[in-house]
Amino acid sequence: MDLQSEDAAVRTKAAEVLIEQGDASLLPRLDEIREVGSRAVRIAMKPVVDLLKNRANLASASPDTRRSAAADLAMGDAPRPFRF
């Protein structure tokens, strides 16, 4: 799985795998990759990171955070990585 690959198909597949796994523990590493990645990488990763953050926020101690995450998840379609 290589989100920084030069190959658009490889980046797209990597983003799809992350969406399917839904592992919020990857967020710090994904944020690091987004910071140094190309524009195409940042665009591909945004829906993945947003989804993982919202899913993680559903377990927050703050009712406002949980409500906001639930609203964001309910309003969005199933996240898909940007197709290159």
C-alpha positions as CSV (number, residue, x, y, z in Angstrom):
1,M,0.0,0.0,0.0
2,D,1.7,3.2,-1.2
3,L,-0.1,6.5,-0.9
4,Q,2.9,8.3,-2.3
5,S,3.4,6.2,-5.4
6,E,3.9,8.0,-8.7
7,D,1.2,5.6,-10.1
8,A,-2.3,7.0,-9.7
9,A,-3.8,3.6,-9.7
10,V,-1.6,2.5,-6.8
11,R,-2.5,5.6,-4.8
12,T,-6.2,5.1,-5.4
13,K,-6.0,1.4,-4.4
14,A,-4.1,2.4,-1.2
15,A,-6.7,4.9,-0.3
16,E,-9.5,2.4,-0.9
17,V,-7.8,-0.1,1.4
18,L,-7.6,2.5,4.2
19,I,-11.2,3.3,3.8
20,E,-12.2,-0.4,4.1
21,Q,-9.9,-0.9,7.1
22,G,-11.1,2.2,9.0
23,D,-8.2,2.1,11.4
24,A,-8.0,5.5,13.3
25,S,-4.6,4.6,14.7
26,L,-3.2,5.4,11.3
27,L,-4.2,9.0,11.5
28,P,-0.9,10.4,12.8
29,R,1.0,8.7,10.0
30,L,-1.5,9.8,7.4
31,D,-1.3,13.4,8.5
32,E,2.5,13.2,8.2
33,I,2.2,11.8,4.6
34,R,-0.3,14.6,3.7
35,E,2.1,17.3,5.0
36,V,4.9,16.2,2.7
37,G,2.9,14.7,-0.1
38,S,2.1,16.2,-3.5
39,R,-1.2,17.9,-4.2
40,A,-2.5,14.7,-5.8
41,V,-1.6,12.7,-2.6
42,R,-3.3,15.3,-0.4
43,I,-6.5,15.3,-2.5
44,A,-6.6,11.5,-2.6
45,M,-6.1,11.2,1.2
46,K,-8.6,13.9,2.3
47,P,-11.7,11.7,2.2
48,V,-9.9,8.9,4.0
49,V,-8.6,11.1,6.8
50,D,-11.9,12.8,7.2
51,L,-13.7,9.5,7.5
52,L,-11.3,8.1,10.0
53,K,-11.4,11.2,12.1
54,N,-15.1,11.3,12.2
55,R,-15.4,7.6,13.0
56,A,-12.9,8.1,15.9
57,N,-14.8,11.2,17.1
58,L,-17.9,9.1,17.5
59,A,-16.3,7.7,20.7
60,S,-15.4,11.1,22.1
61,A,-16.3,12.1,25.6
62,S,-17.7,15.3,24.3
63,P,-21.3,15.2,23.2
64,D,-20.7,18.1,20.8
65,T,-17.8,16.3,19.2
66,R,-19.9,13.1,18.8
67,R,-22.8,15.0,17.4
68,S,-20.6,16.8,14.9
69,A,-19.0,13.6,13.8
70,A,-22.3,11.9,13.4
71,A,-23.7,14.8,11.3
72,D,-20.6,14.8,9.1
73,L,-20.8,11.1,8.5
74,A,-24.6,11.2,7.9
75,M,-24.3,14.1,5.4
76,G,-21.5,12.6,3.3
77,D,-21.7,9.9,0.7
78,A,-19.5,6.9,1.2
79,P,-16.0,8.4,0.9
80,R,-14.1,7.5,-2.2
81,P,-10.5,8.5,-3.0
82,F,-10.1,11.0,-5.8
83,R,-9.6,9.3,-9.1
84,F,-6.5,10.5,-10.9
